């Protein structure tokens, strides 16, 4: 079987297989060897005893691309610029002129202005998630548009609001006052809330009025009220609450640690002292504020005006504070 030398008729080899250096280099394959550049590169490779894999390792080009270049199967190669680069690198790896190889390739395969092709084996599939997002967005926009159209159509088809006819409107007008006298019924009794309270009488006012309003008469009336307080009509006051209701801050001991609660009915001062005269509490109470006395022996309550403080024992009213200074234990004692 004859040896395929790739178009080289004489390899200039000696009997021992080595090349004879004495022979001229004209026998070495050149860029003009063979019918095309692929055959020339193949002859040069085989002349140097290299395999396609050896050239692929040197040039970092796929072995399949190198084989396609040698056989000029350009449809298996990437676009023309990539192929030209492969041809140049192939020729340089064989020690030949890469530019001359490119010129031979251009002569063998003239350019036809074909569009660039992606490298073989590279897939440019789009991300399916992007397409899904686009489709969902279009569906949402379409649904919003359809909803707006439906709402507008429903509003246009809705019947107009009912209006009262003119005759009904005339009938609702204010009736004219009847002619002639109008009979009125018996007057109703006044409600309980609007009954007139007992008028307040200033102490000594009657005596002063009887004495023509002189200063002497007023002094006599004041002396009379002092000597006979039981005859003085007291000014009306708000009724006492039967149970304790917090109408403001509550100072002192917690509810579980106290029995006696003092609540101010009007602004007053309150001082609580211990058995050793130490002050446990001192404050100007506003109306509604309260103080829970701790369950300690010897506590004394000192107020400016006893009638301004209401006493609660176990949450139940025990009336007003009996004196300006009072022991808490007396207030808690059963009556």
C-alpha positions in Angstrom: 0.0 0.0 0.0 1.6 3.3 -1.0 2.4 5.9 1.7 0.1 9.0 1.7 2.6 11.9 2.0 -0.1 14.5 1.6 1.1 15.7 -1.7 4.8 15.5 -0.9 6.6 13.4 -3.4 9.9 13.1 -1.5 10.4 13.4 2.3 14.2 13.5 2.0 14.7 10.6 4.5 17.7 8.4 4.9 17.6 4.7 5.4 17.6 5.1 9.2 14.5 7.3 9.0 16.2 10.6 9.7 16.0 13.5 7.3 19.0 14.0 5.1 20.3 17.5 5.9 22.4 17.6 2.7 19.3 17.7 0.5 17.8 21.1 -0.4 14.8 22.6 1.5 12.8 22.7 -1.7 11.4 19.3 -0.8 9.8 20.8 2.4 6.0 21.4 1.9 5.1 25.1 1.5 1.9 27.2 1.5 1.6 26.4 -2.2 1.6 22.7 -1.7 -1.6 20.8 -2.5 -4.9 22.0 -3.9 -5.8 24.3 -1.0 -4.4 25.6 2.3 -5.9 22.7 4.2 -3.8 20.2 2.2 -0.7 22.4 2.6 -1.1 22.5 6.4 -1.7 18.8 6.5 1.4 18.1 4.4 3.6 20.3 6.6 2.2 18.6 9.8 2.9 15.1 8.5 6.3 16.2 7.2 7.2 17.2 10.8 5.8 14.0 12.2 3.1 15.7 14.3 -0.4 14.5 15.0 -3.5 16.6 15.1 -3.6 16.2 18.9 0.0 17.6 19.1 -1.0 20.7 17.2 -4.2 21.0 19.2 -2.2 20.9 22.4 0.1 23.6 21.1 -2.5 26.0 19.6 -5.3 25.3 22.1 -7.6 24.8 19.1 -10.0 21.9 19.1 -8.8 18.8 17.2 -12.1 18.7 15.3 -11.5 22.3 14.1 -8.0 21.4 12.9 -9.3 18.4 11.0 -12.0 20.6 9.4 -9.4 23.1 8.3 -7.3 20.4 6.7 -10.3 19.0 4.8 -11.7 22.5 4.2 -15.1 21.7 5.8 -15.8 25.3 6.6 -19.4 24.7 7.5 -18.1 22.9 10.6 -16.1 25.9 11.7 -17.1 29.2 13.3 -17.5 32.4 11.4 -14.8 33.5 8.9 -12.8 35.7 11.4 -12.5 32.8 13.8 -11.4 30.5 11.0 -8.8 32.9 9.7 -7.4 33.1 13.3 -7.3 29.3 13.5 -5.4 29.1 10.1 -2.8 31.6 11.2 -2.2 29.9 14.6 -2.0 26.5 12.8 0.7 27.7 10.4 2.7 29.4 13.2 2.6 26.2 15.2 4.2 24.4 12.3 7.0 27.1 11.9 5.5 28.5 8.8 4.4 32.1 7.9 1.0 32.6 9.4 0.2 35.6 7.2 1.1 33.7 4.1 -1.3 30.9 5.2 -4.1 33.5 5.7 -3.5 34.9 2.2 -3.6 31.4 0.7 -6.9 30.7 2.6 -8.4 34.0 1.3 -7.4 32.9 -2.3 -9.0 29.5 -1.8 -12.1 30.8 -0.1 -13.0 34.4 -1.1 -15.2 36.3 1.3 -18.9 36.4 0.4 -20.1 38.9 3.1 -21.8 36.3 5.1 -23.0 37.2 8.6 -21.0 36.1 11.6 -21.8 32.8 13.0 -21.5 31.9 16.6 -18.8 29.5 17.5 -19.8 25.8 17.1 -21.0 24.3 20.3 -22.0 27.6 22.0 -25.7 27.8 22.8 -27.3 31.1 23.3 -30.6 30.0 24.7 -32.5 32.7 26.5 -33.4 32.3 30.2 -36.9 30.8 30.3 -37.6 32.7 33.5 -37.4 36.0 31.7 -40.0 34.9 29.1 -42.2 33.7 31.9 -41.9 37.0 33.8 -42.8 38.9 30.6 -45.8 36.7 29.9 -47.1 37.1 33.5 -46.6 40.9 33.3 -48.5 41.0 30.0 -51.4 39.0 31.6 -51.6 41.3 34.6 -51.6 44.4 32.4 -54.3 42.8 30.2 -56.4 41.9 33.2 -56.2 45.5 34.6 -57.3 46.9 31.2 -60.2 44.5 30.9 -61.3 45.3 34.5 -61.3 49.0 33.8 -63.3 48.5 30.6 -65.8 46.3 32.4 -66.2 48.9 35.2 -66.8 51.7 32.7 -69.3 49.6 30.8 -71.2 48.8 34.0 -71.3 52.4 35.1 -72.6 53.5 31.7 -75.3 50.8 31.7 -76.4 51.5 35.3 -79.9 53.1 35.5 -79.9 56.8 36.6 -80.5 57.6 40.2 -84.2 57.9 41.1 -85.5 61.4 41.6 -88.7 62.4 43.4 -91.4 63.6 41.0 -92.5 67.1 41.0 -95.8 66.3 42.5 -94.2 64.4 45.4 -91.9 67.4 46.0 -94.9 69.7 46.1 -96.6 67.4 48.6 -93.5 67.5 50.9 -93.6 71.2 51.2 -94.3 72.7 54.6 -98.1 72.8 55.1 -99.6 76.2 55.5 -100.7 77.3 59.0 -104.3 76.5 59.6 -106.7 79.4 60.0 -108.5 80.2 63.2 -107.6 79.6 66.8 -105.5 76.6 67.9 -106.3 74.6 71.0 -103.5 73.8 73.3 -103.4 71.0 75.8 -102.6 71.2 79.5 -98.9 72.1 80.4 -96.7 69.1 81.3 -95.0 69.0 84.7 -91.3 70.0 84.8 -88.9 67.1 84.6 -87.2 66.0 87.8 -83.7 67.2 86.7 -85.0 70.7 86.2 -86.5 71.2 89.7 -85.3 74.3 91.5 -82.9 73.5 94.4 -83.3 75.0 97.8 -81.9 78.6 97.6 -78.7 79.3 99.5 -79.0 81.8 102.3 -76.0 83.8 103.4 -75.6 83.5 107.2 -76.8 86.8 108.9 -78.2 88.1 105.6 -81.8 88.2 107.0 -80.7 90.0 110.2 -78.6 92.5 108.2 -81.6 93.1 105.9 -83.8 93.7 108.9 -81.4 96.3 110.2 -81.4 98.3 107.1 -78.1 96.7 105.9 -76.0 98.7 108.4 -72.6 97.4 109.5 -73.8 97.1 113.1 -76.6 94.8 112.0 -74.2 92.7 110.0 -71.9 92.4 113.0 -74.8 91.4 115.2 -75.8 88.7 112.7 -72.3 87.3 112.6 -72.2 87.2 116.4 -75.5 85.5 116.5 -74.3 82.8 114.0 -71.2 82.2 116.2 -73.1 81.9 119.4 -75.8 79.7 117.9 -74.3 77.7 115.0 -77.2 75.2 115.0 -79.5 78.0 113.7 -77.2 78.8 110.7 -78.4 77.3 107.4 -75.3 75.6 105.8 -74.6 76.1 102.2 -75.6 73.1 100.1 -72.8 70.8 99.1 -72.5 67.9 96.7 -73.8 64.6 98.1 -71.2 62.1 99.3 -70.4 59.2 97.1 -71.4 55.8 98.7 -68.3 54.0 97.4 -64.8 55.0 96.5 -64.4 56.0 92.8 -60.9 57.1 91.7 -61.3 60.5 90.0 -57.6 61.2 89.8 -54.2 59.8 91.0 -54.3 57.6 94.1 -51.2 57.9 96.3 -49.9 55.9 99.3 -50.1 52.1 99.8 -51.5 49.7 97.2 -55.2 48.7 97.5 -54.3 45.3 99.0 -52.3 46.9 101.8 -54.7 49.6 102.9 -58.2 49.8 104.5 -58.6 53.6 104.9 -58.7 55.8 101.8 -58.9 59.6 102.0 -60.2 61.5 98.9 -60.2 65.2 98.5 -63.6 66.8 97.6 -61.9 70.1 96.9 -58.2 71.3 96.9 -56.7 70.8 100.3 -53.4 70.0 102.0 -52.8 66.5 103.5 -50.0 65.5 105.9 -49.6 61.9 107.3 -47.3 61.5 110.3 -46.1 58.4 112.1 -46.0 57.7 115.8 -42.6 59.2 116.0 -43.8 62.4 114.2 -41.9 61.3 111.0 -43.7 62.5 107.8 -45.0 59.6 105.6 -46.9 61.8 103.1 -47.3 65.5 102.5 -49.0 66.9 99.4 -51.5 69.5 98.2 -54.3 67.3 96.9 -56.6 68.5 94.0 -60.2 67.6 93.9 -60.7 63.9 93.2 -57.1 62.9 94.2 -56.9 60.3 97.0 -54.5 58.8 99.5 -54.5 55.2 100.8 -53.2 55.0 104.3 -50.9 52.0 105.1 -51.9 49.7 107.9 -49.4 51.0 110.4 -49.9 51.9 114.1 -49.9 55.5 115.3 -50.5 57.2 111.9 -52.1 60.6 112.2 -53.9 62.5 109.4 -53.5 66.3 109.4 -55.6 68.4 107.0 -56.3 72.1 106.7 -60.1 71.7 106.3 -61.7 68.4 107.5 -64.9 69.0 105.5 -62.9 68.9 102.2 -61.8 65.2 102.7 -64.1 62.1 102.5 -63.2 58.9 104.4 -63.6 55.5 102.8 -63.1 52.3 104.8 -63.0 49.1 102.8 -64.2 51.1 99.8 -67.4 52.3 101.6 -68.0 55.9 102.6 -67.7 56.8 106.3 -68.5 60.5 105.8 -66.2 63.4 106.1 -63.1 63.6 108.1 -64.2 64.4 111.7 -61.3 66.6 112.7 -58.3 68.4 111.4 -56.0 65.8 113.2 -57.3 62.3 113.4 -55.7 58.9 114.1 -56.1 56.5 111.1 -56.9 53.7 113.5 -60.0 55.6 114.7 -61.2 56.1 111.2 -60.9 52.3 110.6 -62.6 51.4 113.8 -66.2 50.1 113.4 -68.9 52.5 114.5 
